[in-house]
Amino acid sequence: MAEVGKTRGVIGILTGGGDVPGLNPAIRAVTIEALAEGYRVLGIRRGWAGLVELVRDPEADNSDCLQVLTEEAVNRAGRTGGTFLHSSRTHPGKVRRAEVPAHLEDRYREETNDLTAEVLANLDFLGIDYLIPIGGDDTLSYGVRLHREGVKVVAIPKTMDNDVPGTDYCIGFSTCVTRTIEMTNRLRTSAGSHERFLVLEVFGRYAGFTAMLPTMAGAANRCVIPEHVFTLERLAELLVADRWRNPSRYSVLLVSEGARFEGGEMVFADEARDAYGHAKLGGIGEQVSERLKALAPAYNKGKKIDTVTQKLGYLVRSGDPDALDSIVPMAYGNLALDLLMDGKYGRLVVLRNGRYDNMPIDVVTSTKKVVDVAKHYNVDRLRPHYRSFEKRPLFLMTSEG
């Protein structure tokens, strides 16, 4: 379908999964340089959904699935948060029957359907020569699948949790940490005014980086993370002691959304699951808060301590990117294009030990990136270790632990 004329080729770019600040700067970086080098750039709208729902008919209106990217369009959006290409959690390899597009219903009637053949046909129909997906390990795991199917893929890592394997940094993480620190410090005034525990639930399904870094920076007294099952009694004891040491009589706890206490399980907002099998987390902060109120008198001379409880949620992923999430996406976007121009496909652009680099995209599915508890988390004190920082990378906890 695509009329590429004398261009060097057509690049498709998409964003999948949750939105984060820094996606639009990455799209801008790829597009500006690609246009200057003679490529045509197509934005795939709504992540992998755009490549599933597209109708292979030159007369069809596919504006919900595609956007031709121009310098004007990406410059306008490049300073803003979110993704102007929109996003979804569609997994083309696992499409529920109820979500199969109407024009494909007669061919795909199973409860779960693999529409990869349609995605490959749609890429060919659009004349897309190269594909740059930007996302977390779920979105990029399907990028691995397409790479194995012969698509020329270069991926860019994005996630608030900073848990994509192979890279020390994922787009969105710095803004998440910055906002977590900022909002924790704002909420201190209420906690201090009423001499309460401040319990904040933050992102982190399987990895506790978004709780660890703000705590290490001094935003919280303690943090509980998915990598360690904690005891509520010990947590209550520590927070009461922290509160008494504070002249304003309050203490602060950050709770990763995937954290678990002894005798408890992950807390889910509801039973619905996305295409990657994940149920929406939410509520562990409230549970911990209620348990702390019940346990506090045992460590506080019989007196109760109330809580200020808040789920930060979308507040840390909305709005404009901070400085790092403006700079790193620019570098990632240019690095991705350089790899394509050099004929190096099946790669993931990364930051490792403070330097930009690239890895085989298969790293996304071959391992997990979580906090190395033995190195970085004091399981008795329920807080990060404060050890020598000499020769440590910027964010201290790397893809190698």
Secondary structure, 3 states (H helix, E strand, C coil): CCCCCCCCCEEEEEECCCCCCCHHHHHHHHHHHHHHCCCEEEEECCCHHHHHHCCCCCCCCCCCCEEECCHHHHHHHCCCCCCCCCCCCCCCCCEEHHHCCHHHCCCCCCCEECCHHHHHHHHHHHCCCEEEEEECHHHHHHHHHHHHCCCCEEEEEECCCCCCCCCCCCECHHHHHHHHHHHHHHHHHHHHHCCCEEEEEECCCCCCHHHHHHHHCCCCCEEECCCCCECHHHHHHHHHHHHHHCCCCCEEEEEECCCCECCCCCCEEEEEECCCCCEEECCHHHHHHHHHHHHHHHHCCCCCCCEEEEECHHHHCCCCCCCHHHHHHHHHHHHHHHHHHCCCCCEEEEEECCEEEEEECCHHHHCCCCCCHHHHEECCCCEECCCCCCCCCCCCCCCCC
